Amino acid sequence: METGISKLESNLTDIKVFFARIEENLESVASSADIKELKGKVDGLPTTLQLLGFVIAVLAVAGLASILPCKHTHMTSQTAS
């Protein structure tokens, strides 16, 4: 019986050490408030479809600008002599 109690005491010591390690690890893990804050920031980012739409719109404007004739008017300063 004495050996069984010694084993139990030894196991209990091991369990205490194990729980201390778990507690250390839990302190470094992000809290639920941190995760909610990140989720809020990610929700504010544009979706892939929105980014694709923006790129297509920019390319369309650039394409139209290259097709349409561009009329430049040069203002020359007239000197009164």
N, CA, C and O atoms as a GROMACS GRO file, in nm:
protein
  324
    1MET      N    1   0.082  -0.119   0.000
    1MET     CA    2   0.000   0.000   0.000
    1MET      C    3   0.087   0.126   0.000
    1MET      O    4   0.053   0.228  -0.061
    2GLU      N    5   0.197   0.116   0.068
    2GLU     CA    6   0.291   0.228   0.075
    2GLU      C    7   0.343   0.263  -0.066
    2GLU      O    8   0.359   0.381  -0.098
    3THR      N    9   0.368   0.162  -0.149
    3THR     CA   10   0.417   0.186  -0.286
    3THR      C   11   0.310   0.254  -0.370
    3THR      O   12   0.340   0.341  -0.451
    4GLY      N   13   0.185   0.216  -0.350
    4GLY     CA   14   0.075   0.276  -0.426
    4GLY      C   15   0.060   0.424  -0.393
    4GLY      O   16   0.035   0.507  -0.481
    5ILE      N   17   0.076   0.457  -0.265
    5ILE     CA   18   0.066   0.598  -0.223
    5ILE      C   19   0.183   0.677  -0.280
    5ILE      O   20   0.166   0.791  -0.323
    6SER      N   21   0.301   0.618  -0.282
    6SER     CA   22   0.417   0.686  -0.339
    6SER      C   23   0.397   0.714  -0.487
    6SER      O   24   0.430   0.821  -0.537
    7LYS      N   25   0.340   0.614  -0.559
    7LYS     CA   26   0.311   0.634  -0.701
    7LYS      C   27   0.210   0.745  -0.722
    7LYS      O   28   0.226   0.828  -0.812
    8LEU      N   29   0.106   0.748  -0.639
    8LEU     CA   30   0.005   0.852  -0.650
    8LEU      C   31   0.064   0.990  -0.626
    8LEU      O   32   0.034   1.085  -0.697
    9GLU      N   33   0.150   0.999  -0.525
    9GLU     CA   34   0.215   1.127  -0.496
    9GLU      C   35   0.304   1.170  -0.612
    9GLU      O   36   0.308   1.288  -0.646
   10SER      N   37   0.375   1.076  -0.670
   10SER     CA   38   0.460   1.107  -0.784
   10SER      C   39   0.376   1.153  -0.904
   10SER      O   40   0.410   1.250  -0.972
   11ASN      N   41   0.267   1.081  -0.928
   11ASN     CA   42   0.178   1.119  -1.038
   11ASN      C   43   0.115   1.257  -1.015
   11ASN      O   44   0.099   1.335  -1.109
   12LEU      N   45   0.081   1.285  -0.892
   12LEU     CA   46   0.022   1.413  -0.859
   12LEU      C   47   0.122   1.526  -0.887
   12LEU      O   48   0.084   1.632  -0.938
   13THR      N   49   0.248   1.503  -0.853
   13THR     CA   50   0.352   1.602  -0.881
   13THR      C   51   0.364   1.624  -1.032
   13THR      O   52   0.375   1.738  -1.078
   14ASP      N   53   0.362   1.515  -1.110
   14ASP     CA   54   0.368   1.526  -1.255
   14ASP      C   55   0.249   1.604  -1.310
   14ASP      O   56   0.263   1.687  -1.400
   15ILE      N   57   0.132   1.577  -1.255
   15ILE     CA   58   0.010   1.646  -1.300
   15ILE      C   59   0.020   1.795  -1.269
   15ILE      O   60  -0.021   1.878  -1.351
   16LYS      N   61   0.072   1.830  -1.153
   16LYS     CA   62   0.088   1.971  -1.118
   16LYS      C   63   0.182   2.042  -1.216
   16LYS      O   64   0.156   2.155  -1.258
   17VAL      N   65   0.291   1.975  -1.251
   17VAL     CA   66   0.386   2.033  -1.347
   17VAL      C   67   0.318   2.050  -1.484
   17VAL      O   68   0.333   2.153  -1.550
   18PHE      N   69   0.242   1.948  -1.524
   18PHE     CA   70   0.171   1.952  -1.651
   18PHE      C   71   0.073   2.069  -1.655
   18PHE      O   72   0.067   2.141  -1.754
   19PHE      N   73  -0.005   2.087  -1.547
   19PHE     CA   74  -0.101   2.197  -1.541
   19PHE      C   75  -0.031   2.333  -1.540
   19PHE      O   76  -0.083   2.430  -1.595
   20ALA      N   77   0.084   2.341  -1.479
   20ALA     CA   78   0.159   2.466  -1.478
   20ALA      C   79   0.202   2.503  -1.620
   20ALA      O   80   0.197   2.620  -1.658
   21ARG      N   81   0.243   2.403  -1.698
   21ARG     CA   82   0.280   2.428  -1.839
   21ARG      C   83   0.159   2.473  -1.919
   21ARG      O   84   0.169   2.563  -2.002
   22ILE      N   85   0.045   2.409  -1.896
   22ILE     CA   86  -0.077   2.447  -1.968
   22ILE      C   87  -0.115   2.591  -1.934
   22ILE      O   88  -0.153   2.668  -2.021
   23GLU      N   89  -0.104   2.626  -1.808
   23GLU     CA   90  -0.137   2.762  -1.766
   23GLU      C   91  -0.045   2.863  -1.833
   23GLU      O   92  -0.090   2.970  -1.875
   24GLU      N   93   0.084   2.831  -1.843
   24GLU     CA   94   0.180   2.918  -1.912
   24GLU      C   95   0.139   2.939  -2.057
   24GLU      O   96   0.141   3.051  -2.108
   25ASN      N   97   0.103   2.830  -2.124
   25ASN     CA   98   0.064   2.838  -2.265
   25ASN      C   99  -0.065   2.917  -2.284
   25ASN      O  100  -0.078   2.991  -2.382
   26LEU      N  101  -0.158   2.902  -2.194
   26LEU     CA  102  -0.285   2.974  -2.206
   26LEU      C  103  -0.267   3.124  -2.192
   26LEU      O  104  -0.342   3.201  -2.252
   27GLU      N  105  -0.169   3.166  -2.115
   27GLU     CA  106  -0.145   3.309  -2.100
   27GLU      C  107  -0.096   3.372  -2.229
   27GLU      O  108  -0.120   3.490  -2.253
   28SER      N  109  -0.029   3.294  -2.312
   28SER     CA  110   0.022   3.350  -2.438
   28SER      C  111  -0.077   3.338  -2.554
   28SER      O  112  -0.054   3.396  -2.660
   29VAL      N  113  -0.185   3.264  -2.535
   29VAL     CA  114  -0.286   3.248  -2.640
   29VAL      C  115  -0.376   3.371  -2.642
   29VAL      O  116  -0.406   3.430  -2.538
   30ALA      N  117  -0.420   3.410  -2.762
   30ALA     CA  118  -0.505   3.526  -2.777
   30ALA      C  119  -0.639   3.505  -2.705
   30ALA      O  120  -0.695   3.396  -2.706
   31SER      N  121  -0.686   3.610  -2.645
   31SER     CA  122  -0.815   3.602  -2.575
   31SER      C  123  -0.929   3.617  -2.675
   31SER      O  124  -0.906   3.653  -2.791
   32SER      N  125  -1.049   3.589  -2.633
   32SER     CA  126  -1.163   3.599  -2.724
   32SER      C  127  -1.186   3.744  -2.766
   32SER      O  128  -1.236   3.768  -2.876
   33ALA      N  129  -1.151   3.840  -2.682
   33ALA     CA  130  -1.164   3.981  -2.719
   33ALA      C  131  -1.068   4.014  -2.833
   33ALA      O  132  -1.103   4.088  -2.925
   34ASP      N  133  -0.946   3.960  -2.826
   34ASP     CA  134  -0.849   3.982  -2.934
   34ASP      C  135  -0.900   3.923  -3.065
   34ASP      O  136  -0.885   3.984  -3.171
   35ILE      N  137  -0.959   3.806  -3.057
   35ILE     CA  138  -1.009   3.739  -3.178
   35ILE      C  139  -1.126   3.817  -3.236
   35ILE      O  140  -1.136   3.831  -3.358
   36LYS      N  141  -1.214   3.869  -3.151
   36LYS     CA  142  -1.327   3.949  -3.200
   36LYS      C  143  -1.278   4.076  -3.267
   36LYS      O  144  -1.333   4.119  -3.368
   37GLU      N  145  -1.174   4.137  -3.211
   37GLU     CA  146  -1.118   4.259  -3.271
   37GLU      C  147  -1.060   4.228  -3.409
   37GLU      O  148  -1.082   4.304  -3.504
   38LEU      N  149  -0.988   4.117  -3.421
   38LEU     CA  150  -0.934   4.077  -3.551
   38LEU      C  151  -1.044   4.047  -3.651
   38LEU      O  152  -1.034   4.084  -3.768
   39LYS      N  153  -1.148   3.980  -3.605
   39LYS     CA  154  -1.260   3.946  -3.693
   39LYS      C  155  -1.326   4.074  -3.745
   39LYS      O  156  -1.365   4.081  -3.861
   40GLY      N  157  -1.338   4.173  -3.660
   40GLY     CA  158  -1.395   4.301  -3.702
   40GLY      C  159  -1.309   4.369  -3.807
   40GLY      O  160  -1.362   4.428  -3.902
   41LYS      N  161  -1.178   4.362  -3.791
   41LYS     CA  162  -1.088   4.422  -3.889
   41LYS      C  163  -1.092   4.347  -4.021
   41LYS      O  164  -1.090   4.409  -4.128
   42VAL      N  165  -1.098   4.217  -4.015
   42VAL     CA  166  -1.102   4.135  -4.138
   42VAL      C  167  -1.234   4.158  -4.211
   42VAL      O  168  -1.236   4.162  -4.334
   43ASP      N  169  -1.343   4.174  -4.137
   43ASP     CA  170  -1.472   4.199  -4.200
   43ASP      C  171  -1.473   4.330  -4.277
   43ASP      O  172  -1.550   4.346  -4.372
   44GLY      N  173  -1.388   4.424  -4.237
   44GLY     CA  174  -1.381   4.553  -4.305
   44GLY      C  175  -1.299   4.551  -4.433
   44GLY      O  176  -1.303   4.647  -4.510
   45LEU      N  177  -1.224   4.445  -4.456
   45LEU     CA  178  -1.142   4.437  -4.576
   45LEU      C  179  -1.229   4.407  -4.698
   45LEU      O  180  -1.331   4.340  -4.686
   46PRO      N  181  -1.189   4.458  -4.816
   46PRO     CA  182  -1.267   4.429  -4.936
   46PRO      C  183  -1.256   4.282  -4.975
   46PRO      O  184  -1.156   4.217  -4.950
   47THR      N  185  -1.362   4.232  -5.037
   47THR     CA  186  -1.362   4.094  -5.082
   47THR      C  187  -1.285   4.082  -5.213
   47THR      O  188  -1.251   4.182  -5.276
   48THR      N  189  -1.257   3.960  -5.251
   48THR     CA  190  -1.188   3.935  -5.377
   48THR      C  191  -1.270   3.989  -5.494
   48THR      O  192  -1.214   4.046  -5.588
   49LEU      N  193  -1.400   3.971  -5.488
   49LEU     CA  194  -1.488   4.019  -5.595
   49LEU      C  195  -1.484   4.171  -5.604
   49LEU      O  196  -1.484   4.226  -5.715
   50GLN      N  197  -1.482   4.239  -5.492
   50GLN     CA  198  -1.473   4.385  -5.493
   50GLN      C  199  -1.341   4.431  -5.553
   50GLN      O  200  -1.338   4.525  -5.632
   51LEU      N  201  -1.230   4.366  -5.515
   51LEU     CA  202  -1.100   4.402  -5.570
   51LEU      C  203  -1.095   4.377  -5.720
   51LEU      O  204  -1.040   4.458  -5.795
   52LEU      N  205  -1.150   4.264  -5.764
   52LEU     CA  206  -1.153   4.232  -5.906
   52LEU      C  207  -1.235   4.334  -5.983
   52LEU      O  208  -1.196   4.377  -6.092
   53GLY      N  209  -1.348   4.375  -5.927
   53GLY     CA  210  -1.431   4.478  -5.990
   53GLY      C  211  -1.356   4.609  -6.003
   53GLY      O  212  -1.367   4.677  -6.105
   54PHE      N  213  -1.282   4.646  -5.901
   54PHE     CA  214  -1.204   4.770  -5.905
   54PHE      C  215  -1.097   4.764  -6.013
   54PHE      O  216  -1.078   4.860  -6.088
   55VAL      N  217  -1.027   4.651  -6.022
   55VAL     CA  218  -0.922   4.636  -6.124
   55VAL      C  219  -0.982   4.643  -6.264
   55VAL      O  220  -0.926   4.708  -6.352
   56ILE      N  221  -1.095   4.577  -6.284
   56ILE     CA  222  -1.160   4.581  -6.416
   56ILE      C  223  -1.204   4.723  -6.449
   56ILE      O  224  -1.189   4.767  -6.563
   57ALA      N  225  -1.258   4.795  -6.352
   57ALA     CA  226  -1.300   4.933  -6.375
   57ALA      C  227  -1.181   5.022  -6.413
   57ALA      O  228  -1.191   5.103  -6.505
   58VAL      N  229  -1.070   5.005  -6.345
   58VAL     CA  230  -0.950   5.085  -6.377
   58VAL      C  231  -0.900   5.053  -6.517
   58VAL      O  232  -0.864   5.142  -6.593
   59LEU      N  233  -0.898   4.924  -6.551
   59LEU     CA  234  -0.854   4.885  -6.685
   59LEU      C  235  -0.949   4.937  -6.792
   59LEU      O  236  -0.905   4.976  -6.900
   60ALA      N  237  -1.079   4.938  -6.765
   60ALA     CA  238  -1.177   4.989  -6.861
   60ALA      C  239  -1.156   5.138  -6.883
   60ALA      O  240  -1.160   5.185  -6.997
   61VAL      N  241  -1.134   5.212  -6.778
   61VAL     CA  242  -1.110   5.356  -6.791
   61VAL      C  243  -0.981   5.381  -6.868
   61VAL      O  244  -0.975   5.470  -6.953
   62ALA      N  245  -0.878   5.304  -6.840
   62ALA     CA  246  -0.751   5.320  -6.911
   62ALA      C  247  -0.769   5.285  -7.059
   62ALA      O  248  -0.712   5.351  -7.146
   63GLY      N  249  -0.847   5.181  -7.088
   63GLY     CA  250  -0.873   5.143  -7.226
   63GLY      C  251  -0.951   5.250  -7.299
   63GLY      O  252  -0.920   5.281  -7.414
   64LEU      N  253  -1.051   5.308  -7.235
   64LEU     CA  254  -1.128   5.415  -7.298
   64LEU      C  255  -1.042   5.538  -7.320
   64LEU      O  256  -1.055   5.606  -7.422
   65ALA      N  257  -0.955   5.566  -7.227
   65ALA     CA  258  -0.868   5.683  -7.241
   65ALA      C  259  -0.773   5.666  -7.358
   65ALA      O  260  -0.738   5.764  -7.423
   66SER      N  261  -0.732   5.544  -7.387
   66SER     CA  262  -0.639   5.524  -7.498
   66SER      C  263  -0.712   5.522  -7.632
   66SER      O  264  -0.651   5.549  -7.736
   67ILE      N  265  -0.841   5.490  -7.632
   67ILE     CA  266  -0.918   5.484  -7.758
   67ILE      C  267  -0.971   5.621  -7.797
   67ILE      O  268  -0.964   5.659  -7.914
   68LEU      N  269  -1.023   5.695  -7.702
   68LEU     CA  270  -1.084   5.825  -7.732
   68LEU      C  271  -0.977   5.924  -7.774
   68LEU      O  272  -0.868   5.928  -7.719
   69PRO      N  273  -1.012   6.006  -7.876
   69PRO     CA  274  -0.914   6.108  -7.918
   69PRO      C  275  -0.896   6.212  -7.807
   69PRO      O  276  -0.992   6.249  -7.739
   70CYS      N  277  -0.778   6.255  -7.792
   70CYS     CA  278  -0.746   6.352  -7.689
   70CYS      C  279  -0.716   6.484  -7.756
   70CYS      O  280  -0.627   6.491  -7.841
   71LYS      N  281  -0.786   6.587  -7.721
   71LYS     CA  282  -0.764   6.720  -7.779
   71LYS      C  283  -0.687   6.804  -7.678
   71LYS      O  284  -0.738   6.838  -7.571
   72HIS      N  285  -0.567   6.835  -7.715
   72HIS     CA  286  -0.486   6.920  -7.628
   72HIS      C  287  -0.490   7.061  -7.684
   72HIS      O  288  -0.468   7.081  -7.804
   73THR      N  289  -0.517   7.155  -7.603
   73THR     CA  290  -0.511   7.294  -7.645
   73THR      C  291  -0.394   7.357  -7.571
   73THR      O  292  -0.383   7.352  -7.449
   74HIS      N  293  -0.310   7.417  -7.649
   74HIS     CA  294  -0.193   7.482  -7.591
   74HIS      C  295  -0.220   7.631  -7.587
   74HIS      O  296  -0.247   7.693  -7.690
   75MET      N  297  -0.212   7.684  -7.473
   75MET     CA  298  -0.229   7.828  -7.456
   75MET      C  299  -0.092   7.892  -7.471
   75MET      O  300   0.001   7.865  -7.394
   76THR      N  301  -0.082   7.976  -7.568
   76THR     CA  302   0.044   8.048  -7.585
   76THR      C  303   0.025   8.189  -7.532
   76THR      O  304  -0.079   8.252  -7.554
   77SER      N  305   0.122   8.234  -7.467
   77SER     CA  306   0.109   8.371  -7.413
   77SER      C  307   0.143   8.468  -7.524
   77SER      O  308   0.244   8.456  -7.592
   78GLN      N  309   0.054   8.562  -7.540
   78GLN     CA  310   0.075   8.665  -7.642
   78GLN      C  311   0.138   8.785  -7.578
   78GLN      O  312   0.088   8.840  -7.479
   79THR      N  313   0.246   8.824  -7.634
   79THR     CA  314   0.316   8.939  -7.576
   79THR      C  315   0.274   9.064  -7.650
   79THR      O  316   0.275   9.069  -7.773
   80ALA      N  317   0.239   9.162  -7.577
   80ALA     CA  318   0.202   9.291  -7.637
   80ALA      C  319   0.329   9.373  -7.653
   80ALA      O  320   0.397   9.408  -7.557
   81SER      N  321   0.356   9.401  -7.778
   81SER     CA  322   0.477   9.480  -7.804
   81SER      C  323   0.441   9.619  -7.844
   81SER      O  324   0.529   9.701  -7.870
   0.00000   0.00000   0.00000
